[in-house]
């Protein structure tokens, strides 16, 4: 994973995933990050791993934060504060 990327595991018609993306957008802009949305629907392994937990954000260092989360929590994880 690239140092400047956040991955957001999501699925089609996932309202909470849309909320999470909107919540992360200002942080992404402030931190000059790229958001990569990963739809788990077409991958059985991803569906098994994340199906009941989405949305899940994965930081560049591999740390995962499942819903519910706030932008402040994700920022703290990014900065180590």
Chimera marker file (.cmm) of the C-alpha trace (Angstrom):
<marker_set name="trace">
<marker id="1" x="0.000" y="0.000" z="0.000" r="1" g="1" b="0" radius="0.5"/>
<marker id="2" x="1.216" y="3.468" z="-0.880" r="1" g="1" b="0" radius="0.5"/>
<marker id="3" x="2.147" y="5.756" z="2.050" r="1" g="1" b="0" radius="0.5"/>
<marker id="4" x="-0.391" y="8.331" z="0.917" r="1" g="1" b="0" radius="0.5"/>
<marker id="5" x="-3.366" y="6.004" z="0.430" r="1" g="1" b="0" radius="0.5"/>
<marker id="6" x="-6.299" y="5.118" z="2.593" r="1" g="1" b="0" radius="0.5"/>
<marker id="7" x="-8.363" y="2.119" z="1.570" r="1" g="1" b="0" radius="0.5"/>
<marker id="8" x="-12.053" y="2.079" z="2.333" r="1" g="1" b="0" radius="0.5"/>
<marker id="9" x="-13.679" y="-1.329" z="2.154" r="1" g="1" b="0" radius="0.5"/>
<marker id="10" x="-17.225" y="-0.827" z="0.983" r="1" g="1" b="0" radius="0.5"/>
<marker id="11" x="-20.108" y="-2.464" z="-0.871" r="1" g="1" b="0" radius="0.5"/>
<marker id="12" x="-22.806" y="-1.470" z="-3.317" r="1" g="1" b="0" radius="0.5"/>
<marker id="13" x="-25.740" y="0.350" z="-1.671" r="1" g="1" b="0" radius="0.5"/>
<marker id="14" x="-23.923" y="0.677" z="1.658" r="1" g="1" b="0" radius="0.5"/>
<marker id="15" x="-25.289" y="3.831" z="3.257" r="1" g="1" b="0" radius="0.5"/>
<marker id="16" x="-22.762" y="3.770" z="6.100" r="1" g="1" b="0" radius="0.5"/>
<marker id="17" x="-19.975" y="3.502" z="3.531" r="1" g="1" b="0" radius="0.5"/>
<marker id="18" x="-21.203" y="6.722" z="1.916" r="1" g="1" b="0" radius="0.5"/>
<marker id="19" x="-21.305" y="8.385" z="5.343" r="1" g="1" b="0" radius="0.5"/>
<marker id="20" x="-17.758" y="7.187" z="6.057" r="1" g="1" b="0" radius="0.5"/>
<marker id="21" x="-16.472" y="8.500" z="2.725" r="1" g="1" b="0" radius="0.5"/>
<marker id="22" x="-18.050" y="11.911" z="3.347" r="1" g="1" b="0" radius="0.5"/>
<marker id="23" x="-16.584" y="11.951" z="6.845" r="1" g="1" b="0" radius="0.5"/>
<marker id="24" x="-13.092" y="11.114" z="5.559" r="1" g="1" b="0" radius="0.5"/>
<marker id="25" x="-13.082" y="13.580" z="2.657" r="1" g="1" b="0" radius="0.5"/>
<marker id="26" x="-11.874" y="16.667" z="4.591" r="1" g="1" b="0" radius="0.5"/>
<marker id="27" x="-9.116" y="14.612" z="6.235" r="1" g="1" b="0" radius="0.5"/>
<marker id="28" x="-8.047" y="13.256" z="2.866" r="1" g="1" b="0" radius="0.5"/>
<marker id="29" x="-7.779" y="16.785" z="1.490" r="1" g="1" b="0" radius="0.5"/>
<marker id="30" x="-5.949" y="18.128" z="4.574" r="1" g="1" b="0" radius="0.5"/>
<marker id="31" x="-3.446" y="15.271" z="4.682" r="1" g="1" b="0" radius="0.5"/>
<marker id="32" x="-3.016" y="15.085" z="0.874" r="1" g="1" b="0" radius="0.5"/>
<marker id="33" x="-4.114" y="11.467" z="0.820" r="1" g="1" b="0" radius="0.5"/>
<marker id="34" x="-5.726" y="9.346" z="-1.866" r="1" g="1" b="0" radius="0.5"/>
<marker id="35" x="-8.832" y="7.340" z="-1.035" r="1" g="1" b="0" radius="0.5"/>
<marker id="36" x="-9.068" y="3.952" z="-2.705" r="1" g="1" b="0" radius="0.5"/>
<marker id="37" x="-12.516" y="2.442" z="-2.395" r="1" g="1" b="0" radius="0.5"/>
<marker id="38" x="-12.510" y="-1.342" z="-2.485" r="1" g="1" b="0" radius="0.5"/>
<marker id="39" x="-15.847" y="-2.982" z="-3.257" r="1" g="1" b="0" radius="0.5"/>
<marker id="40" x="-15.893" y="-6.300" z="-1.433" r="1" g="1" b="0" radius="0.5"/>
<marker id="41" x="-18.885" y="-7.608" z="-3.414" r="1" g="1" b="0" radius="0.5"/>
<marker id="42" x="-16.929" y="-9.388" z="-6.130" r="1" g="1" b="0" radius="0.5"/>
<marker id="43" x="-14.333" y="-11.023" z="-3.897" r="1" g="1" b="0" radius="0.5"/>
<marker id="44" x="-15.377" y="-13.914" z="-1.655" r="1" g="1" b="0" radius="0.5"/>
<marker id="45" x="-12.332" y="-13.533" z="0.614" r="1" g="1" b="0" radius="0.5"/>
<marker id="46" x="-12.938" y="-9.823" z="1.151" r="1" g="1" b="0" radius="0.5"/>
<marker id="47" x="-16.627" y="-10.459" z="1.674" r="1" g="1" b="0" radius="0.5"/>
<marker id="48" x="-15.806" y="-13.051" z="4.339" r="1" g="1" b="0" radius="0.5"/>
<marker id="49" x="-13.311" y="-10.752" z="6.048" r="1" g="1" b="0" radius="0.5"/>
<marker id="50" x="-15.232" y="-7.480" z="5.904" r="1" g="1" b="0" radius="0.5"/>
<marker id="51" x="-18.848" y="-8.280" z="5.064" r="1" g="1" b="0" radius="0.5"/>
<marker id="52" x="-20.204" y="-7.671" z="8.560" r="1" g="1" b="0" radius="0.5"/>
<marker id="53" x="-17.749" y="-4.872" z="9.378" r="1" g="1" b="0" radius="0.5"/>
<marker id="54" x="-17.954" y="-2.413" z="6.491" r="1" g="1" b="0" radius="0.5"/>
<marker id="55" x="-17.125" y="0.331" z="6.188" r="1" g="1" b="0" radius="0.5"/>
<marker id="56" x="-13.547" y="-0.332" z="7.214" r="1" g="1" b="0" radius="0.5"/>
<marker id="57" x="-10.740" y="2.137" z="6.609" r="1" g="1" b="0" radius="0.5"/>
<marker id="58" x="-7.205" y="0.791" z="6.240" r="1" g="1" b="0" radius="0.5"/>
<marker id="59" x="-4.336" y="3.169" z="6.877" r="1" g="1" b="0" radius="0.5"/>
<marker id="60" x="-1.058" y="3.167" z="4.936" r="1" g="1" b="0" radius="0.5"/>
<marker id="61" x="0.633" y="1.278" z="7.797" r="1" g="1" b="0" radius="0.5"/>
<marker id="62" x="-1.983" y="-1.497" z="7.595" r="1" g="1" b="0" radius="0.5"/>
<marker id="63" x="-3.941" y="-0.495" z="10.706" r="1" g="1" b="0" radius="0.5"/>
<marker id="64" x="-7.669" y="-1.074" z="10.245" r="1" g="1" b="0" radius="0.5"/>
<marker id="65" x="-10.464" y="0.917" z="11.842" r="1" g="1" b="0" radius="0.5"/>
<marker id="66" x="-13.960" y="-0.462" z="11.516" r="1" g="1" b="0" radius="0.5"/>
<marker id="67" x="-17.181" y="1.471" z="11.715" r="1" g="1" b="0" radius="0.5"/>
<marker id="68" x="-18.105" y="3.452" z="13.678" r="1" g="1" b="0" radius="0.5"/>
<marker id="69" x="-15.183" y="5.853" z="13.469" r="1" g="1" b="0" radius="0.5"/>
<marker id="70" x="-14.674" y="9.590" z="13.370" r="1" g="1" b="0" radius="0.5"/>
<marker id="71" x="-12.306" y="11.653" z="11.270" r="1" g="1" b="0" radius="0.5"/>
<marker id="72" x="-10.508" y="12.600" z="14.491" r="1" g="1" b="0" radius="0.5"/>
<marker id="73" x="-9.914" y="8.935" z="15.347" r="1" g="1" b="0" radius="0.5"/>
<marker id="74" x="-8.510" y="8.239" z="11.885" r="1" g="1" b="0" radius="0.5"/>
<marker id="75" x="-6.334" y="11.361" z="12.046" r="1" g="1" b="0" radius="0.5"/>
<marker id="76" x="-4.931" y="10.231" z="15.411" r="1" g="1" b="0" radius="0.5"/>
<marker id="77" x="-4.111" y="6.837" z="13.941" r="1" g="1" b="0" radius="0.5"/>
<marker id="78" x="-2.409" y="8.502" z="10.977" r="1" g="1" b="0" radius="0.5"/>
<marker id="79" x="-0.310" y="10.854" z="13.066" r="1" g="1" b="0" radius="0.5"/>
<marker id="80" x="0.361" y="8.512" z="15.963" r="1" g="1" b="0" radius="0.5"/>
<marker id="81" x="-1.114" y="10.960" z="18.469" r="1" g="1" b="0" radius="0.5"/>
<link id1="1" id2="2" r="1" g="1" b="0" radius="0.2"/>
<link id1="2" id2="3" r="1" g="1" b="0" radius="0.2"/>
<link id1="3" id2="4" r="1" g="1" b="0" radius="0.2"/>
<link id1="4" id2="5" r="1" g="1" b="0" radius="0.2"/>
<link id1="5" id2="6" r="1" g="1" b="0" radius="0.2"/>
<link id1="6" id2="7" r="1" g="1" b="0" radius="0.2"/>
<link id1="7" id2="8" r="1" g="1" b="0" radius="0.2"/>
<link id1="8" id2="9" r="1" g="1" b="0" radius="0.2"/>
<link id1="9" id2="10" r="1" g="1" b="0" radius="0.2"/>
<link id1="10" id2="11" r="1" g="1" b="0" radius="0.2"/>
<link id1="11" id2="12" r="1" g="1" b="0" radius="0.2"/>
<link id1="12" id2="13" r="1" g="1" b="0" radius="0.2"/>
<link id1="13" id2="14" r="1" g="1" b="0" radius="0.2"/>
<link id1="14" id2="15" r="1" g="1" b="0" radius="0.2"/>
<link id1="15" id2="16" r="1" g="1" b="0" radius="0.2"/>
<link id1="16" id2="17" r="1" g="1" b="0" radius="0.2"/>
<link id1="17" id2="18" r="1" g="1" b="0" radius="0.2"/>
<link id1="18" id2="19" r="1" g="1" b="0" radius="0.2"/>
<link id1="19" id2="20" r="1" g="1" b="0" radius="0.2"/>
<link id1="20" id2="21" r="1" g="1" b="0" radius="0.2"/>
<link id1="21" id2="22" r="1" g="1" b="0" radius="0.2"/>
<link id1="22" id2="23" r="1" g="1" b="0" radius="0.2"/>
<link id1="23" id2="24" r="1" g="1" b="0" radius="0.2"/>
<link id1="24" id2="25" r="1" g="1" b="0" radius="0.2"/>
<link id1="25" id2="26" r="1" g="1" b="0" radius="0.2"/>
<link id1="26" id2="27" r="1" g="1" b="0" radius="0.2"/>
<link id1="27" id2="28" r="1" g="1" b="0" radius="0.2"/>
<link id1="28" id2="29" r="1" g="1" b="0" radius="0.2"/>
<link id1="29" id2="30" r="1" g="1" b="0" radius="0.2"/>
<link id1="30" id2="31" r="1" g="1" b="0" radius="0.2"/>
<link id1="31" id2="32" r="1" g="1" b="0" radius="0.2"/>
<link id1="32" id2="33" r="1" g="1" b="0" radius="0.2"/>
<link id1="33" id2="34" r="1" g="1" b="0" radius="0.2"/>
<link id1="34" id2="35" r="1" g="1" b="0" radius="0.2"/>
<link id1="35" id2="36" r="1" g="1" b="0" radius="0.2"/>
<link id1="36" id2="37" r="1" g="1" b="0" radius="0.2"/>
<link id1="37" id2="38" r="1" g="1" b="0" radius="0.2"/>
<link id1="38" id2="39" r="1" g="1" b="0" radius="0.2"/>
<link id1="39" id2="40" r="1" g="1" b="0" radius="0.2"/>
<link id1="40" id2="41" r="1" g="1" b="0" radius="0.2"/>
<link id1="41" id2="42" r="1" g="1" b="0" radius="0.2"/>
<link id1="42" id2="43" r="1" g="1" b="0" radius="0.2"/>
<link id1="43" id2="44" r="1" g="1" b="0" radius="0.2"/>
<link id1="44" id2="45" r="1" g="1" b="0" radius="0.2"/>
<link id1="45" id2="46" r="1" g="1" b="0" radius="0.2"/>
<link id1="46" id2="47" r="1" g="1" b="0" radius="0.2"/>
<link id1="47" id2="48" r="1" g="1" b="0" radius="0.2"/>
<link id1="48" id2="49" r="1" g="1" b="0" radius="0.2"/>
<link id1="49" id2="50" r="1" g="1" b="0" radius="0.2"/>
<link id1="50" id2="51" r="1" g="1" b="0" radius="0.2"/>
<link id1="51" id2="52" r="1" g="1" b="0" radius="0.2"/>
<link id1="52" id2="53" r="1" g="1" b="0" radius="0.2"/>
<link id1="53" id2="54" r="1" g="1" b="0" radius="0.2"/>
<link id1="54" id2="55" r="1" g="1" b="0" radius="0.2"/>
<link id1="55" id2="56" r="1" g="1" b="0" radius="0.2"/>
<link id1="56" id2="57" r="1" g="1" b="0" radius="0.2"/>
<link id1="57" id2="58" r="1" g="1" b="0" radius="0.2"/>
<link id1="58" id2="59" r="1" g="1" b="0" radius="0.2"/>
<link id1="59" id2="60" r="1" g="1" b="0" radius="0.2"/>
<link id1="60" id2="61" r="1" g="1" b="0" radius="0.2"/>
<link id1="61" id2="62" r="1" g="1" b="0" radius="0.2"/>
<link id1="62" id2="63" r="1" g="1" b="0" radius="0.2"/>
<link id1="63" id2="64" r="1" g="1" b="0" radius="0.2"/>
<link id1="64" id2="65" r="1" g="1" b="0" radius="0.2"/>
<link id1="65" id2="66" r="1" g="1" b="0" radius="0.2"/>
<link id1="66" id2="67" r="1" g="1" b="0" radius="0.2"/>
<link id1="67" id2="68" r="1" g="1" b="0" radius="0.2"/>
<link id1="68" id2="69" r="1" g="1" b="0" radius="0.2"/>
<link id1="69" id2="70" r="1" g="1" b="0" radius="0.2"/>
<link id1="70" id2="71" r="1" g="1" b="0" radius="0.2"/>
<link id1="71" id2="72" r="1" g="1" b="0" radius="0.2"/>
<link id1="72" id2="73" r="1" g="1" b="0" radius="0.2"/>
<link id1="73" id2="74" r="1" g="1" b="0" radius="0.2"/>
<link id1="74" id2="75" r="1" g="1" b="0" radius="0.2"/>
<link id1="75" id2="76" r="1" g="1" b="0" radius="0.2"/>
<link id1="76" id2="77" r="1" g="1" b="0" radius="0.2"/>
<link id1="77" id2="78" r="1" g="1" b="0" radius="0.2"/>
<link id1="78" id2="79" r="1" g="1" b="0" radius="0.2"/>
<link id1="79" id2="80" r="1" g="1" b="0" radius="0.2"/>
<link id1="80" id2="81" r="1" g="1" b="0" radius="0.2"/>
</marker_set>
